[in-house]
Amino acid sequence: MYAVVRIGGRQYTAEVGKTIVTEKLPYEVGEEVDFDEVLLISGDGETKVGQPTVDGASMRAKVVDQFRGKKIIVFHYRPKKRYRKKQGHRQYYTRLQVQDITG
C-alpha cells in the first residue's frame, strides 16, 4: 500500500516502513506526527483519488532525524568586470519513517 501525501507544500510518495526526506519540519526527533493531506491511496487492487484530498485518510510518521544536506556553492561573476561573488548554502532536512497509512 502506498499514498501520495502533501507535506510542506510538496508531494511525496509514502509506503509503510520506508523513509521520506522532507524540508525541515518543526518536530522533535522521536515524535510521531499525523499528516491529513493525503491526495491518493493505492493498495489491494483499489485506488482512491481525492478531490483534492481523500476524506478520512491520514498518514502517521515518526521523526527519525533532523539533519543538514550537502553544501551547495553559489557563484556569480560578470566577465571582464572583475566581479566575483561566492556563497555557500546547506539546507535543513527532516527524515520521516512512515508508520501507518489509514483511509
C-alpha positions as CSV (number, residue, x, y, z in Angstrom):
1,M,0.0,0.0,0.0
2,Y,1.3,3.5,-0.8
3,A,0.0,7.0,-0.7
4,V,0.8,10.4,-2.1
5,V,0.9,12.9,0.7
6,R,1.4,16.7,0.7
7,I,3.9,17.8,3.3
8,G,5.2,21.4,3.5
9,G,3.7,22.3,0.1
10,R,5.4,19.4,-1.8
11,Q,4.1,15.9,-2.7
12,Y,5.8,12.7,-1.6
13,T,5.1,9.0,-2.2
14,A,4.9,7.2,1.1
15,E,5.0,3.4,1.7
16,V,4.7,1.8,5.2
17,G,8.2,1.1,6.6
18,K,10.0,3.4,4.1
19,T,11.6,6.8,4.9
20,I,10.9,10.2,3.4
21,V,13.3,13.2,3.4
22,T,11.4,16.5,3.5
23,E,12.4,20.1,4.1
24,K,12.8,20.9,7.8
25,L,9.6,20.4,9.9
26,P,9.2,21.8,13.4
27,Y,9.1,18.4,15.3
28,E,11.5,16.8,17.7
29,V,13.3,13.5,17.0
30,G,11.3,10.5,18.1
31,E,7.9,12.4,17.9
32,E,5.1,10.8,16.0
33,V,3.2,13.1,13.6
34,D,-0.1,12.7,11.6
35,F,-0.5,14.2,8.1
36,D,-4.0,14.6,6.9
37,E,-3.4,15.9,3.4
38,V,-3.5,12.6,1.6
39,L,-4.0,13.1,-2.1
40,L,-4.1,9.4,-3.3
41,I,-4.2,6.0,-1.7
42,S,-3.5,2.8,-3.6
43,G,-3.4,-0.8,-2.4
44,D,-5.3,-4.1,-2.5
45,G,-6.2,-3.6,-6.2
46,E,-8.1,-0.4,-5.3
47,T,-7.1,3.3,-5.8
48,K,-8.8,6.3,-4.1
49,V,-8.1,9.7,-5.6
50,G,-9.0,12.7,-3.6
51,Q,-10.5,15.9,-4.9
52,P,-8.3,17.5,-3.6
53,T,-7.8,15.1,-0.6
54,V,-9.1,11.7,0.3
55,D,-11.8,12.0,3.1
56,G,-10.8,10.4,6.4
57,A,-7.3,9.4,5.2
58,S,-4.1,10.1,7.1
59,M,-0.5,9.0,7.4
60,R,1.3,8.5,10.6
61,A,5.1,9.0,10.6
62,K,7.9,9.1,13.2
63,V,10.6,11.8,13.0
64,V,13.9,9.8,12.7
65,D,16.4,12.6,12.1
66,Q,16.9,16.3,11.7
67,F,20.0,17.0,9.5
68,R,21.7,19.3,7.0
69,G,22.3,18.4,3.4
70,K,25.4,18.7,1.3
71,K,26.9,22.1,0.8
72,I,26.0,23.9,-2.4
73,I,28.2,26.6,-3.8
74,V,26.5,29.6,-5.5
75,F,29.0,31.6,-7.7
76,H,28.1,34.7,-9.6
77,Y,30.5,36.6,-11.8
78,R,30.5,39.1,-14.6
79,P,33.1,38.6,-17.3
80,K,35.6,41.4,-17.9
81,K,34.3,43.4,-14.9
82,R,36.3,41.8,-12.0
83,Y,33.0,41.0,-10.2
84,R,33.0,37.7,-8.4
85,K,30.8,36.6,-5.5
86,K,31.0,33.1,-3.9
87,Q,28.4,32.0,-1.4
88,G,27.7,28.6,0.2
89,H,24.4,27.1,1.4
90,R,23.4,24.0,3.4
91,Q,19.6,23.1,3.5
92,Y,18.0,21.7,6.7
93,Y,16.1,18.4,6.2
94,T,13.8,16.1,8.3
95,R,13.8,12.3,7.8
96,L,10.4,10.6,8.5
97,Q,9.8,6.9,8.9
98,V,6.2,6.0,7.7
99,Q,4.4,4.0,10.4
100,D,0.9,3.6,9.1
101,I,-1.4,4.7,6.3
102,T,-5.2,4.7,7.0
103,G,-8.0,5.6,4.8
